[in-house]
């Protein structure tokens, strides 16, 4: 009974664990889908607003067109800088400080954009015309600061790319010079030399055997000559020492006498 109860408890724990995991996955999926929908809605709203502002700046005159152009310039500059910094920080971590500065600049940009948006609904066009110089100055400061950050990030990325390209070009030149070095033996030549060396080493024992045979033959000839000399000495000892009629004893190392020239 106790074993069965343990099995049931373990099964319930596993079941609740799977249920909890399924609920967590569902919440995460719903959250991701909601964020995706929010991004799509935000992007669509921005596109509609940009299109409306562009139409106002081109199709109308006066303070309405001026306000629309200021908002369009501000939004275009800030959006381009944001894209450049957030894409560049993935390859260059030092842009994090630039992003922090851009976030502070973005707060001023949002405040100006909201003010320009409210002024579009202002019926007193004369008052808006009086505020336009100050609004243009604020817009220029923000856009110039955003453009400075964006172009600095792009110049930094281009400098790194140029340095990497220069280093790569130098390595390629070194490799190309090595490939054009005709004085170095090719792999085929080295293989042929190794085969010739192996063939010569194989003939070495044969030459040694021949030399050994020649040495043996010379040793045999020397032994035969020694035996002949011993026989001659033995026969000479048997002859009388003062026998004038006996032929002179000749040894193998003696040279043959030269015949005298006829007078």
Protein Blocks (a to p, Z undefined) as FASTA:
>chain_A
ZZmmmmmmmmmmmmmmmmmmmmmmmmmmmmmmmmmmmmmmmmmmmmmmmmmmmmmmmmpg
cjllmmmmmmmmmmmmmmmmmmmmmmmmmmmmklmmmmmmmmmmmmmmmmmmmmmmmmmm
pmblmlmmmmmmmmmmmmmmmmmmmmmmmmmmmmmmmmmmmmmmmmmmmmmmmmmmmmmm
mkbccfklmmmmmmmmmmmmmmmmmmmmmmmmmmmmmmmmmmmmmmmmmmmmmmmmmpcf
klmkbccdddfkbccddddddZZ
